Amino acid sequence: MNWICIGVAALAALCLYLASPHQSLWPAALRRQAFLRWLAVPLLAGSVASAVDAYGAWCGVCIGLAGFMSTLVALPYLDAWRRKGGRHAG
């Protein structure tokens, strides 16, 4: 159950990242920015709710948010790694 909650939270973070204009993982996702931002909210809420149900209040919140935040940190690095040598901001 723990990995399912983290996976759903990671999907929420992916939706939020794909809605960002700075991403280049999937350029076609930029046409659906509003939908992806909207979808991230129920995915994260569902992840936290299912973790709270399984593990308790504070532990469930921490599990859901840890999966969400870890994915939000990792996705820009994955994006930069895919580009390998492309221009970077800075």
C-alpha positions as CSV (number, residue, x, y, z in Angstrom):
1,M,0.0,0.0,0.0
2,N,2.9,2.3,0.8
3,W,4.3,2.1,-2.8
4,I,0.8,2.7,-4.3
5,C,0.4,5.9,-2.3
6,I,3.9,7.1,-3.4
7,G,3.2,6.1,-7.0
8,V,0.0,8.1,-7.1
9,A,1.7,11.1,-5.5
10,A,4.5,10.8,-8.1
11,L,1.8,10.9,-10.8
12,A,0.5,14.1,-9.3
13,A,4.0,15.6,-9.4
14,L,4.4,14.5,-13.0
15,C,1.2,16.2,-14.0
16,L,2.3,19.3,-12.3
17,Y,5.7,19.2,-13.9
18,L,4.3,18.6,-17.3
19,A,2.1,21.6,-17.0
20,S,5.2,23.8,-16.5
21,P,6.4,25.8,-19.5
22,H,10.0,25.1,-18.7
23,Q,9.7,21.3,-19.1
24,S,10.9,19.5,-22.3
25,L,10.0,15.9,-21.3
26,W,6.8,16.0,-23.3
27,P,6.2,19.2,-25.3
28,A,2.7,18.2,-26.4
29,A,1.6,18.3,-22.7
30,L,1.8,22.1,-22.8
31,R,-1.5,22.2,-24.8
32,R,-3.2,20.7,-21.7
33,Q,-1.7,22.7,-18.9
34,A,-5.0,23.6,-17.2
35,F,-6.1,19.9,-17.2
36,L,-2.8,18.7,-15.9
37,R,-2.8,21.2,-13.1
38,W,-6.3,20.3,-12.2
39,L,-5.5,16.6,-12.3
40,A,-2.6,17.0,-9.9
41,V,-4.9,18.1,-7.1
42,P,-7.2,15.0,-6.8
43,L,-4.3,12.7,-7.4
44,L,-2.3,14.1,-4.5
45,A,-5.4,14.3,-2.3
46,G,-6.2,10.7,-3.1
47,S,-2.7,9.6,-2.4
48,V,-2.7,11.3,1.0
49,A,-6.2,10.1,1.8
50,S,-5.3,6.5,1.1
51,A,-2.1,6.7,3.0
52,V,-3.9,8.3,6.0
53,D,-6.4,5.5,5.9
54,A,-3.7,2.8,5.9
55,Y,-1.1,4.4,8.2
56,G,-2.7,7.1,10.3
57,A,-3.0,10.9,10.0
58,W,0.5,12.3,10.2
59,C,2.3,9.3,8.9
60,G,0.0,9.2,5.8
61,V,0.5,12.9,5.2
62,C,4.2,12.5,5.3
63,I,4.2,9.5,3.0
64,G,2.1,11.2,0.4
65,L,4.0,14.5,0.5
66,A,7.4,12.8,0.5
67,G,6.6,10.9,-2.7
68,F,5.2,14.1,-4.2
69,M,8.2,16.3,-3.3
70,S,10.8,13.7,-4.1
71,T,9.4,13.4,-7.6
72,L,9.2,17.2,-8.0
73,V,12.9,17.3,-7.2
74,A,13.9,14.4,-9.5
75,L,12.0,15.5,-12.6
76,P,14.1,18.5,-13.6
77,Y,17.2,16.4,-13.2
78,L,15.7,13.7,-15.5
79,D,14.7,16.4,-18.0
80,A,18.3,17.9,-18.0
81,W,19.8,14.4,-18.3
82,R,17.7,13.6,-21.3
83,R,18.9,16.8,-23.1
84,K,22.6,16.0,-22.4
85,G,24.6,19.0,-23.5
86,G,21.6,21.2,-24.6
87,R,21.4,24.7,-23.4
88,H,20.6,25.2,-19.7
89,A,19.1,28.1,-17.9
90,G,21.6,30.2,-16.0
